[in-house]
Amino acid sequence: MKATILTSVLAVILSVANVSAANPYIKVFSNIEVTETGTIKEFIKYDESQSIAIDKCVYTYDAAGNMLKKATYKWDSVQGWVAVNKYDYNYNEDGRIAYTTYTEWDSKINYWASTASQLIHIYDNSGNLMAIKQIQVNEDANFMSMK
């Protein structure tokens, strides 16, 4: 579980590092806040040549180190930070990911979209990942369709 989270975080850091390497004016700033209930990590991409923020990713972890949420935002010079999408992670009693929900920001209603894509993780009796099923759910988490 922690290996999966660490791999995800490492992939994001490396991808940000690649962007920064391609453009020396792009800088990444980080802020990490650790509390009793968990950790929030924020990474902001900033273009020094234009003096503007580009985007940011915010990762939320529980006290055990399990990622609970990843939210992505883009900078708008009028509105400030505008949400783009988010991933919510839910775990089973064994500490494995039970399902992940992906939701996009709906700029028409200025709130998260009423439909989301959910990845259900299916494990065998030994806890080995057997399959991942994708379904579409509405805002009430009611099943809509399966892919």
N, C-alpha and C positions, 0 to 999 in steps of 0.2 A: 504494500500500500504506500508506504513512505517512499519507496523506490519510484513508484509511478509519479507521485507528486514532485519528487526531486527531479525526475527526468523532464516533467512538464516545465518546471521553473527554469531548469538549465536550458531547455530548448528556447524559451522566451528570451532569456538573457543572451544566449548566443545569437539569436536572430536580431536582437536589438544591437548587439555588438557588430554584426555584419553591416547593418544599416549605418552605424556610426563610422565604421571603417571606410565605407564607400563615400561618405560625405563628412569631412572633418568638422563641419559646422554644426552637425547634429550631435547633441549631448544628451545623455540619459542621467536624470537625477532620481534618486531613490529616497524613500522615507519608510522606515520600519518602526511600527509601534507595537510593543509587546505589553499585554495586560494579563490579568488573572484568567480571563475568559478566552484568550487566544492572541493571534497576531494579525496585523493588517500591514501588507506590503504594497507600496505605491511606487510605480515607475513612470516617470514623465519624460517624454521625448521633447526636446527643445531645439529649435533652429536658431543658432546664434547669429547667422548671417542676416536673418530677417527679424530677430528679436521677438519670436512668437513661439508659443507652445504648439505642438503638433497633436499629440495624443497621450493618453495615459492608460495604464492597466492597474487595477486594484485587486489584490488577492487577499481573501479573508480565510483564516485558519482557526480551528478550534484549539483548545488548550492541549489536546493530544497531537497536534500537528496535522490534522486532516484538513485538506482544502475544502472549504464550504462554498466559496463563491469566487468567480473571476469576472470582473466587469471591465469593459473597454469603453473609453470615452474619446471624443475628438474635440479639439478646441475650436470654438466659434468666436470671432472677435466681438460679436454683438451679444450672444447668449452666454458665453463662457463655456464651461464643460458641458457637452451634450452627450448623453448616453448613446452607444452604438449597439452593444449586445452584452449578454451576460450568460454565464454558466453557473448553475446551482448543482452542488454535489450532495447526494444523500447516501448514507452508509447503512449497512445491515448490522445486526447484533454482533457479527464476527469482525466488524471493522472494515469490511470490504465495500467497495462502491456498489450500492444497490441500483441507483440510477442517476443519470446526469440530465439536467434539463437546460436546453439552449433556447433563449428568448431574445428577440430583437426589439430595439426601441422603435416605437411607432410615432414618428414626428407629427402625424396628423392629430393625434389625441394627446401628444406630449406625455406619454406613459408607455410602459412595457406592453408589447402586443398581446392580444387576447389569446393567441394560439402560440404554442411552443413545440419544439421537437424534443422528444425524450428518448434517451438511450437506456434500455433496461439491461442490466448485467445478470446473466444466468450462470450459476455455479453448480458443480456437482456436489455430492455429499462430502467430498474431501476438501471442498473449498476452491477447486480449480475452476477457472473461468472457462465455460463451455461455449457460450454464445452471447452476442449482444443484439438485441432487437430494437429497432427504431419505431417509435409510434408518434403520432401527433396528438396533442392534448389541448383542450381549451383552458380558459382562465380558472375554471373550477377543478382542473386536473382530471376532467372526464375524457375518456378515450374517444378519439375521433377517427383515426385511420392508422394502419400499420404498413410499413415498407419492408 
